[in-house]
Structure formats: structure tokens, C-alpha cells
Amino acid sequence: MNTVLIIDDDDQLRKSFQKLLNGEGYHVETAASGEAGLDMIQKHSPDLVILDVRLPGMSGLETFQIIHETEFKLPVIIMTAYGTTETAIEATKRGAFDYILKPFDIPKMLNVIEQALEVSRFMRSPVDMDAAPDSTTSREAIIGRSALMQEVYKAIGRVASTDATVLIRGESGTGKELAARAVYQHSLRADKPFLVINCVAIPDSLLESELFGYEKGAFTGAAHRRIGKIEQAHGGTIFLDEIGDMPFSLQSKMLRLIQEKSIERLGGRETISADVRIIAATNRDLETAITEGLFREDLYYRLKVVTIWLPPLYERMGDVPLLTEYFLARYALEGGTDNPGITEETKKLLAGYSWPGNVRELSNVIQKALIFNRGAPLSPDDITQAIIEKKPGSGTDENENNSNKVLQELARRELTGSSRKNMFEWCIDHFASIVIREALNLTDGNRSRAAKLLGLSRPTLHSKIEKYRIKLKTSAKKD
């Protein structure tokens, strides 16, 4: 459970905040002054601090400065009234994660808290490389002993201590974020900020201001200056996840950042120094995107000074047993249960599945199987059910339900090694039966009209009704 420290001299606000965040699943500590807040940090090691600018005695800015000097990886969100906005902006320039104006919008505040805690985890949670599965640790790790993974470790080791731009490539679920964090944590900038920007998660219209910030009056609603993430990360590292989806209009600004180490805020003319290291990741085919005019070729070459390729799991199936042991130990420890182990038959099943979702899918399957396991070693049935489990709400939507049936059949055949020769015909028959049912429903069960609607002869329609065992409503008309 994440711990959030609230430092504010307003008793009512602290109580309201505590109630709100407790309801969101956070553990909350509070302090009424900067001095008391610094003591609480030493005692409770919070994951996030929310700090008011105006405090009795030591000011909020002075408190922040001490926090930043002693706990530089501890994110701080500044709360401020409109009249002290410039002070909050100054704190942001010095490294505060963000600032929120009072009275604040609750959904917006919760969103900023979630983002800050994610940054806290990225900076403060070590990523082990080439670690042996250990039943006593829940640390995140890049696991694998295959030749392909040895090349990944070598690449991370060689590039981490340099300032080179890094492009991490690989399919979804291969561990690109972990690789980026490993590069950061072994770099010369490991004592500086590490900020993550997901180019897909942020709408195109907001991405530019999120990255570069903006000046007062830059657009409707820009009531004050805002510092962007690049400026906040000065001296540190920016991880641009899914950079292949970055809008083309922003790519020239990223190119300037890499080439000139400078930026301009949206609506501003001042050139601002931005000493940041860029680590980018994508699962897109950038070469094709370049030929289609969706990605700048000059930016591509600036990004790929060093490229780290993360192999899909199906290319390193020999690592599946190691990964399985690691996830079993980790999730059993996190769940407070004994590690139940796994049967030899289940190991063979895992080794025979293609894992289209890569390491992320294997991780989710093991975690899900452990949740519903009752203490016995994981069986083939545990794994099969975890893989082919229906999506939430699948029974409420007919189209989604039908798609799930096909996916479950594909997964079942993949896991059990059943013949795949007739899989395509199975899918055709499955959806043909759906179309015929819909035609019969539309025509109130009149087979002649349904056959005409489908472009079939009446005998052909009759034979398919028999083949698919379609039951007509009792009120339906046959002719």
C-alpha cells in the first residue's frame, strides 16, 4: 500500500484529504508544519508528499528544498492558492512533480497523485538483471538466460554509463519499460529525475503542453505559466514510451531537443536549456512509418544511436521455466501465501504455448492462477482457465461473447495441441450459424424469406439449420 504524506496547516483540509485518500486505498500520514513533515518523512518513508506552499514557520518552498536535497527521488506535489502560483511554478522548476491550485478538482488531483506514485515507483524500485528466481524477494527483474537475453544485458551494460540516446524496440509485453528503468538506474544520471511520458495515453492536443509546458495566454484557459516535463527533468532522463505514435507535428520539437538541448514553451519565445537524456521505446515498425510519412527519418536516426531489441517470448522459450519460477515466488510473496509450486505436466503445457502476449501474458496468467489456486501445485487446468478466461462483461454483449468463444477455442487448441487443420472451417461454421439465426429472427422464422435474404436456396438453408442445430422459436413461421 502506498503511503502519502500531507503537509498542511489546515486541520479540516488534512482530515478531508485523509478520508478521501483512505477511500482510494492509500495509507495517509499528516503534518501541520514543514518541520513536522520532515520528521514524518524520516519516520515513515512515504512514497509521495503533498505540500502546501503557505505554512507556519518554515515555508513550503523551504520545506520542499530540504526534501529535494535529501530525498531527491521522493515526488512532491505542491498545493497553492492562485495568489502564490509563481512560488509553486518556481518549486516545479526546481524539481517538484506538479502543482495543484486550491480549491482543487478531486478527479484531477487523484490523477496527478497516481502519476506521481508511478514516477516514484520507477525511480525508487530497483530492476534486477539476469537474476536467479528468489523466493524471498518481490523486486522487479529482467529474467532470462538465453543467448538473446545475454545480448540485452550486454547492451544495457554498455549504454547505461554513457549519455547516448537509446531506442528500445520489441513487441508489446516484452519488458521495454523494465529495460528503460535498468538503463536509468545504472546510468550517471541515476541521482536525477526519471520521468515517463506515454505518447499514446496522452491526447495529441495535450501532449505538447505536457512535454514542453506553456506560457500564460498561450491558448484559451492558459491562466498562468506551466512547466513541462522536459524542463522538470533537467539533468535527468525522459522515457518516451510508444514514441512511434507521437504526432508528426511534435517530432520536429523532439529533434531540436536532442540536437540543441533546448526547448521553447508553447506560446513562448524564450529558449530554455534542457539537459535531458532521451530513452524511447516503441513496438511499431518505424521504418514503415517513415515510408508512409508518419515518422521523421532524421528523428529516427537521432533516436537510434543505440538500439536495444527485446526478443518476443516465443523466440526464447527456454526462459519460460525461469520466468515461471520467478513469477510464482514473487506473486506468492506479494499475496502473503506459500509458493504452491507447479507440476511437471503444467511445465510442459507452459513450454508448449506460444505466448502471443509475451512476458506480460505469462506474468498475468501465473498471477491469476495463484489467486484461484487452493494451495496445491499449479495444474494444467489452473493455467488453461487463466488463459481462456472470459473478459469481464462478456456475457452481456453478444458480439463480445461470440468473439470470446472463438478466442477460447483458439487458446484451447493451442494449449492442448489439438489439430488445427479444421480451425478455419470451425470459425466459418460458428459465424454462419449466427448469421442464419439473425436472418430467421428478422423474418420471424420464415425460412423462404430468410433464404432469399441470405441469397441461399430454401433446401440449402434447411440443411444448414439442421447442421448447426438451430432451434426456431415456437411462434416462428416456417414458410
C-alpha positions as CSV (number, residue, x, y, z in Angstrom):
1,M,0.0,0.0,0.0
2,N,1.4,3.4,-1.0
3,T,1.9,6.0,1.8
4,V,1.1,9.6,1.1
5,L,2.2,12.4,3.5
6,I,0.0,15.5,3.6
7,I,1.8,18.7,4.9
8,D,-0.8,21.5,5.5
9,D,-1.7,23.7,8.5
10,D,-5.4,23.5,7.7
11,D,-6.8,20.8,10.0
12,Q,-10.1,20.4,8.1
13,L,-8.3,20.0,4.8
14,R,-6.0,17.4,6.2
15,K,-8.9,15.4,7.6
16,S,-10.8,15.6,4.3
17,F,-7.8,14.7,2.3
18,Q,-7.1,11.7,4.6
19,K,-10.6,10.4,4.3
20,L,-10.5,10.8,0.5
21,L,-7.2,9.0,0.0
22,N,-8.0,6.3,2.5
23,G,-11.1,5.6,0.4
24,E,-8.8,5.3,-2.6
25,G,-6.7,2.6,-0.9
26,Y,-3.8,4.8,0.2
27,H,-2.2,4.9,3.7
28,V,-2.1,8.6,4.8
29,E,0.1,10.4,7.3
30,T,-0.3,14.1,8.0
31,A,1.7,17.0,9.4
32,A,0.7,20.6,10.2
33,S,4.1,22.2,9.5
34,G,7.2,21.8,7.4
35,E,9.3,20.9,10.4
36,A,6.9,18.2,11.5
37,G,6.6,17.0,7.9
38,L,10.4,16.5,7.6
39,D,10.3,14.4,10.8
40,M,7.4,12.3,9.3
41,I,9.5,11.6,6.2
42,Q,12.3,10.2,8.4
43,K,9.9,8.0,10.4
44,H,7.5,6.7,7.6
45,S,9.4,6.9,4.3
46,P,6.3,7.9,2.3
47,D,6.0,7.3,-1.4
48,L,4.6,10.8,-2.1
49,V,4.4,14.2,-0.3
50,I,1.6,16.7,-0.9
51,L,2.8,20.0,0.4
52,D,1.1,23.4,0.9
53,V,3.0,26.5,-0.1
54,R,1.9,28.6,2.9
55,L,3.0,27.0,6.2
56,P,3.7,28.4,9.7
57,G,7.4,28.7,10.4
58,M,9.4,27.1,7.6
59,S,7.7,27.9,4.3
60,G,6.5,25.3,1.8
61,L,9.3,26.2,-0.6
62,E,12.0,25.9,2.1
63,T,10.5,22.5,3.1
64,F,10.5,21.3,-0.5
65,Q,14.1,22.4,-0.9
66,I,15.2,20.3,2.0
67,I,13.1,17.3,0.8
68,H,14.5,17.6,-2.7
69,E,18.1,17.7,-1.4
70,T,17.8,14.8,1.0
71,E,15.2,12.6,-0.8
72,F,15.6,13.6,-4.4
73,K,13.6,10.6,-5.7
74,L,10.6,11.4,-3.4
75,P,8.0,13.1,-5.6
76,V,6.3,16.3,-4.2
77,I,3.0,17.8,-5.3
78,I,2.6,21.4,-4.4
79,M,-0.7,22.8,-3.3
80,T,-1.2,26.6,-3.8
81,A,-3.8,29.3,-3.9
82,Y,-3.9,31.4,-7.0
83,G,-2.0,34.2,-5.4
84,T,1.1,32.1,-4.8
85,T,1.2,30.4,-8.2
86,E,4.6,31.9,-9.0
87,T,6.0,30.2,-5.9
88,A,4.6,26.9,-7.0
89,I,6.0,27.3,-10.5
90,E,9.4,28.0,-9.0
91,A,9.2,24.8,-7.0
92,T,8.2,22.9,-10.1
93,K,11.3,24.4,-11.9
94,R,13.4,23.1,-9.0
95,G,12.0,19.6,-9.3
96,A,8.6,19.4,-7.8
97,F,6.4,16.8,-9.6
98,D,3.5,19.2,-10.2
99,Y,1.3,21.8,-8.5
100,I,-2.4,22.0,-7.9
101,L,-4.5,25.1,-7.4
102,K,-6.8,25.3,-4.4
103,P,-9.6,24.6,-4.3
104,F,-8.7,21.6,-6.4
105,D,-10.7,19.4,-8.6
106,I,-10.8,15.9,-6.9
107,P,-10.6,13.7,-10.1
108,K,-7.7,15.9,-11.4
109,M,-5.9,15.6,-8.0
110,L,-6.3,11.9,-7.9
111,N,-4.9,11.6,-11.4
112,V,-1.9,13.6,-10.5
113,I,-1.3,11.5,-7.4
114,E,-1.5,8.3,-9.4
115,Q,1.0,9.7,-11.9
116,A,3.4,10.8,-9.2
117,L,3.3,7.5,-7.4
118,E,4.1,5.8,-10.7
119,V,7.1,8.0,-11.1
120,S,8.1,7.2,-7.5
121,R,8.0,3.5,-8.3
122,F,10.0,4.0,-11.5
123,M,12.8,5.9,-9.7
124,R,12.9,4.1,-6.4
125,S,12.2,0.4,-7.3
126,P,15.3,-1.3,-8.5
127,V,15.2,-3.6,-11.5
128,D,17.4,-6.7,-11.3
129,M,19.0,-8.1,-14.4
130,D,19.8,-11.7,-15.0
131,A,18.6,-12.5,-11.5
132,A,18.0,-16.0,-10.3
133,P,14.4,-16.6,-9.1
134,D,14.4,-15.9,-5.4
135,S,11.6,-16.8,-3.1
136,T,12.5,-14.1,-0.7
137,T,12.1,-11.0,-2.9
138,S,9.4,-9.3,-4.8
139,R,11.7,-6.9,-6.7
140,E,11.0,-6.5,-10.4
141,A,13.6,-8.2,-12.6
142,I,14.5,-8.9,-16.2
143,I,14.7,-12.7,-16.3
144,G,16.4,-14.9,-18.9
145,R,19.5,-17.0,-19.5
146,S,19.0,-17.4,-23.3
147,A,21.6,-16.1,-25.8
148,L,19.2,-13.4,-26.9
149,M,18.7,-12.1,-23.4
150,Q,22.5,-12.2,-22.8
151,E,22.8,-9.7,-25.7
152,V,20.1,-7.5,-24.0
153,Y,22.1,-7.4,-20.7
154,K,25.3,-6.6,-22.6
155,A,23.6,-3.7,-24.5
156,I,22.2,-2.3,-21.2
157,G,25.5,-2.5,-19.5
158,R,27.4,-0.8,-22.4
159,V,25.0,2.1,-22.9
160,A,23.9,2.8,-19.3
161,S,27.1,4.7,-18.3
162,T,27.0,6.9,-21.4
163,D,24.7,9.8,-22.3
164,A,23.7,8.2,-25.6
165,T,20.1,8.3,-26.8
166,V,18.6,4.8,-26.6
167,L,15.8,3.3,-28.6
168,I,14.2,0.2,-27.1
169,R,12.2,-1.9,-29.6
170,G,10.1,-5.0,-29.2
171,E,6.6,-6.4,-29.2
172,S,4.1,-5.4,-26.6
173,G,4.7,-7.2,-23.3
174,T,8.4,-7.9,-23.8
175,G,9.6,-5.6,-21.0
176,K,10.6,-2.4,-22.7
177,E,9.7,-0.3,-19.6
178,L,11.9,-2.5,-17.4
179,A,14.8,-2.2,-19.8
180,A,14.4,1.6,-19.8
181,R,14.4,1.7,-16.0
182,A,17.5,-0.6,-15.9
183,V,19.4,1.8,-18.2
184,Y,18.4,4.8,-16.0
185,Q,19.3,3.1,-12.7
186,H,22.7,2.1,-13.9
187,S,23.4,5.5,-15.5
188,L,25.4,8.5,-14.4
189,R,22.0,10.3,-14.0
190,A,20.6,7.8,-11.5
191,D,20.5,10.6,-8.9
192,K,18.4,12.8,-11.1
193,P,14.7,12.7,-12.1
194,F,13.3,10.0,-14.3
195,L,10.0,11.0,-15.9
196,V,7.8,8.8,-18.1
197,I,5.6,10.1,-20.9
198,N,3.3,7.7,-22.7
199,C,2.7,9.2,-26.2
200,V,-0.4,7.1,-26.6
201,A,-2.0,7.7,-23.2
202,I,-2.0,11.5,-23.5
203,P,-4.3,13.1,-26.1
204,D,-2.4,14.7,-29.1
205,S,-3.9,18.1,-28.1
206,L,-2.3,17.9,-24.6
207,L,1.0,16.1,-25.3
208,E,2.8,19.2,-26.5
209,S,2.0,21.2,-23.3
210,E,2.7,18.2,-21.1
211,L,6.2,17.9,-22.6
212,F,7.2,21.5,-23.3
213,G,4.9,23.5,-20.9
214,Y,3.3,26.7,-21.9
215,E,3.2,30.5,-21.1
216,K,0.3,32.4,-19.7
217,G,-2.2,33.2,-22.5
218,A,-0.7,30.6,-24.9
219,F,-4.3,29.3,-25.5
220,T,-7.8,29.6,-24.1
221,G,-7.6,28.5,-20.4
222,A,-3.8,29.1,-20.0
223,A,-4.2,31.4,-17.0
224,H,-0.6,31.0,-15.8
225,R,2.7,29.6,-16.9
226,R,3.2,25.8,-16.7
227,I,6.5,24.0,-16.6
228,G,6.6,20.9,-18.9
229,K,8.0,17.5,-18.0
230,I,11.2,18.0,-20.1
231,E,12.0,21.2,-18.1
232,Q,11.2,19.4,-14.9
233,A,13.6,16.6,-15.7
234,H,16.6,18.9,-16.3
235,G,19.7,16.9,-15.6
236,G,17.8,13.7,-15.6
237,T,16.2,11.2,-18.0
238,I,13.0,11.3,-20.0
239,F,11.4,8.0,-21.1
240,L,9.2,8.4,-24.1
241,D,7.1,5.3,-24.3
242,E,5.3,4.4,-27.6
243,I,7.2,7.2,-29.4
244,G,6.2,5.6,-32.7
245,D,2.7,7.1,-32.0
246,M,4.0,10.6,-31.3
247,P,2.1,13.2,-33.5
248,F,4.2,14.2,-36.6
249,S,3.8,17.9,-35.6
250,L,5.7,17.3,-32.4
251,Q,8.5,15.3,-33.8
252,S,10.4,18.4,-35.1
253,K,10.4,19.8,-31.5
254,M,11.8,16.5,-30.2
255,L,14.5,16.6,-32.9
256,R,15.5,20.1,-31.7
257,L,15.6,18.9,-28.1
258,I,18.1,16.1,-29.0
259,Q,20.2,18.3,-31.3
260,E,20.3,21.6,-29.4
261,K,19.5,20.6,-25.8
262,S,16.9,23.4,-25.7
263,I,13.2,23.9,-25.9
264,E,10.6,26.7,-26.1
265,R,7.4,26.6,-24.1
266,L,4.1,26.7,-26.0
267,G,3.3,30.3,-26.7
268,G,6.8,31.5,-25.6
269,R,9.9,32.8,-27.4
270,E,12.4,32.2,-24.6
271,T,15.0,29.5,-25.4
272,I,15.3,27.2,-22.4
273,S,18.2,24.9,-21.7
274,A,17.1,21.3,-21.3
275,D,19.9,18.9,-20.4
276,V,18.0,15.6,-20.5
277,R,18.8,12.1,-21.7
278,I,16.2,10.5,-24.0
279,I,15.2,6.9,-23.8
280,A,12.5,6.0,-26.2
281,A,10.5,2.8,-26.8
282,T,8.1,1.5,-29.4
283,N,6.5,-1.7,-30.8
284,R,5.8,0.0,-34.1
285,D,7.7,-0.6,-37.4
286,L,9.3,2.8,-37.6
287,E,10.9,2.1,-41.0
288,T,7.4,1.6,-42.5
289,A,6.1,4.6,-40.6
290,I,8.9,6.7,-42.3
291,T,8.0,5.5,-45.8
292,E,4.3,6.3,-45.0
293,G,5.3,9.8,-43.9
294,L,4.2,9.3,-40.3
295,F,7.6,9.4,-38.7
296,R,10.6,11.8,-39.4
297,E,13.6,10.0,-40.7
298,D,16.0,12.5,-39.1
299,L,14.4,11.9,-35.7
300,Y,14.6,8.2,-36.2
301,Y,18.4,8.3,-36.7
302,R,18.8,10.6,-33.7
303,L,16.9,8.2,-31.5
304,K,18.7,5.0,-32.6
305,V,22.2,6.0,-31.5
306,V,21.9,2.7,-29.6
307,T,19.1,0.3,-30.2
308,I,18.1,-2.5,-27.8
309,W,15.9,-5.2,-29.2
310,L,13.8,-7.2,-26.7
311,P,13.0,-10.6,-28.2
312,P,9.5,-12.0,-28.1
313,L,9.0,-14.8,-25.7
314,Y,8.4,-17.4,-28.4
315,E,12.0,-16.8,-29.6
316,R,13.4,-17.7,-26.1
317,M,11.1,-20.4,-24.9
318,G,13.9,-21.9,-22.9
319,D,13.4,-19.0,-20.5
320,V,9.8,-19.9,-19.7
321,P,10.7,-22.2,-16.7
322,L,12.9,-19.5,-15.1
323,L,10.2,-16.8,-15.6
324,T,7.5,-19.1,-14.2
325,E,9.6,-19.8,-11.1
326,Y,10.2,-16.1,-10.7
327,F,6.5,-15.1,-11.0
328,L,5.4,-17.9,-8.7
329,A,7.8,-16.7,-6.0
330,R,7.1,-13.0,-6.5
331,Y,3.3,-13.2,-6.5
332,A,3.1,-15.8,-3.7
333,L,5.2,-13.4,-1.6
334,E,3.1,-10.3,-2.5
335,G,-0.1,-12.3,-1.8
336,G,1.1,-13.5,1.6
337,T,0.8,-17.2,0.7
338,D,3.2,-20.1,0.4
339,N,4.5,-20.9,-3.0
340,P,2.5,-23.9,-4.2
341,G,4.9,-24.9,-6.9
342,I,4.0,-26.4,-10.2
343,T,3.5,-29.9,-11.7
344,E,5.8,-31.3,-14.4
345,E,2.8,-31.6,-16.7
346,T,2.0,-28.0,-16.2
347,K,5.6,-27.0,-17.1
348,K,5.3,-28.9,-20.3
349,L,2.0,-27.1,-21.1
350,L,3.6,-23.7,-20.4
351,A,6.6,-24.6,-22.6
352,G,4.3,-25.6,-25.5
353,Y,2.2,-22.4,-25.6
354,S,3.3,-19.6,-28.0
355,W,2.6,-16.7,-25.6
356,P,1.4,-14.1,-28.0
357,G,1.2,-11.6,-25.1
358,N,4.9,-12.3,-24.3
359,V,6.2,-12.0,-20.7
360,R,3.3,-9.8,-19.6
361,E,0.8,-12.5,-20.6
362,L,2.9,-15.2,-18.7
363,S,3.0,-12.9,-15.7
364,N,-0.7,-12.3,-15.7
365,V,-1.5,-16.0,-16.2
366,I,0.6,-17.1,-13.2
367,Q,-0.8,-14.3,-11.0
368,K,-4.4,-15.2,-12.0
369,A,-3.8,-18.9,-11.5
370,L,-2.3,-18.3,-8.0
371,I,-5.4,-16.2,-7.0
372,F,-7.8,-19.1,-7.7
373,N,-5.4,-21.8,-6.6
374,R,-6.1,-23.6,-3.3
375,G,-2.6,-24.4,-2.2
376,A,-1.9,-27.4,-4.5
377,P,0.8,-27.2,-7.2
378,L,-0.4,-25.4,-10.2
379,S,-2.1,-27.8,-12.6
380,P,-2.8,-27.7,-16.4
381,D,-6.4,-26.8,-15.6
382,D,-5.3,-23.8,-13.5
383,I,-3.2,-22.5,-16.4
384,T,-5.8,-23.3,-19.0
385,Q,-8.6,-21.5,-17.1
386,A,-6.3,-18.5,-16.5
387,I,-5.6,-18.1,-20.3
388,I,-9.0,-18.7,-21.7
389,E,-11.0,-16.9,-19.0
390,K,-13.7,-14.7,-20.5
391,K,-13.3,-11.0,-20.4
392,P,-15.4,-9.2,-17.8
393,G,-18.9,-8.5,-19.0
394,S,-18.6,-10.9,-21.9
395,G,-22.0,-12.4,-21.3
396,T,-23.7,-9.0,-21.6
397,D,-22.6,-8.3,-25.2
398,E,-23.5,-10.8,-27.9
399,N,-20.7,-9.7,-30.2
400,E,-18.1,-9.8,-27.5
401,N,-19.4,-13.1,-26.3
402,N,-19.0,-14.6,-29.8
403,S,-15.5,-13.2,-30.1
404,N,-14.6,-14.8,-26.8
405,K,-15.9,-18.2,-27.9
406,V,-13.5,-18.1,-30.9
407,L,-10.6,-16.9,-28.8
408,Q,-11.3,-19.6,-26.2
409,E,-11.4,-22.3,-28.9
410,L,-8.1,-21.0,-30.3
411,A,-6.5,-20.9,-26.9
412,R,-7.8,-24.4,-26.0
413,R,-6.4,-25.9,-29.2
414,E,-3.1,-24.1,-28.7
415,L,-2.7,-25.4,-25.2
416,T,-3.9,-28.9,-25.8
417,G,-2.1,-29.4,-29.1
418,S,-5.4,-30.3,-30.8
419,S,-5.5,-30.5,-34.6
420,R,-5.6,-27.0,-36.2
421,K,-6.4,-28.2,-39.7
422,N,-10.1,-27.5,-39.4
423,M,-9.9,-24.4,-37.2
424,F,-10.8,-22.0,-40.0
425,E,-13.8,-24.1,-41.0
426,W,-14.9,-24.2,-37.3
427,C,-14.8,-20.4,-37.3
428,I,-16.8,-20.2,-40.6
429,D,-19.5,-22.5,-39.2
430,H,-19.6,-20.7,-35.9
431,F,-20.3,-17.3,-37.5
432,A,-22.5,-18.8,-40.3
433,S,-24.9,-20.1,-37.6
434,I,-25.0,-16.6,-36.0
435,V,-25.9,-15.0,-39.4
436,I,-28.6,-17.6,-40.1
437,R,-30.2,-17.1,-36.6
438,E,-30.2,-13.3,-37.1
439,A,-31.9,-13.8,-40.6
440,L,-34.6,-16.1,-39.1
441,N,-35.2,-13.7,-36.2
442,L,-35.5,-10.8,-38.7
443,T,-38.1,-12.7,-40.8
444,D,-40.0,-14.0,-37.8
445,G,-38.7,-17.5,-38.7
446,N,-40.0,-17.5,-42.3
447,R,-37.4,-19.8,-44.0
448,S,-38.3,-18.8,-47.5
449,R,-37.8,-15.1,-46.7
450,A,-34.7,-15.8,-44.7
451,A,-33.2,-17.9,-47.6
452,K,-33.9,-15.1,-50.0
453,L,-32.4,-12.6,-47.6
454,L,-29.2,-14.7,-47.4
455,G,-29.0,-15.5,-51.1
456,L,-29.5,-19.2,-50.4
457,S,-31.9,-21.8,-51.8
458,R,-34.5,-22.9,-49.3
459,P,-33.1,-26.6,-49.2
460,T,-29.6,-25.2,-48.5
461,L,-30.9,-23.1,-45.7
462,H,-32.8,-26.1,-44.3
463,S,-29.7,-28.3,-44.4
464,K,-27.7,-25.6,-42.5
465,I,-30.4,-25.3,-39.9
466,E,-30.1,-29.0,-39.3
467,K,-26.3,-28.9,-39.4
468,Y,-26.0,-26.1,-36.9
469,R,-28.9,-27.5,-34.8
470,I,-30.6,-24.1,-34.8
471,K,-33.8,-24.2,-32.8
472,L,-36.6,-22.0,-34.1
473,K,-38.9,-20.1,-31.8
474,T,-42.3,-21.8,-31.3
475,S,-44.0,-18.7,-32.7
476,A,-41.8,-18.6,-35.8
477,K,-43.3,-19.4,-39.2
478,K,-41.7,-22.0,-41.3
479,D,-42.9,-20.7,-44.7
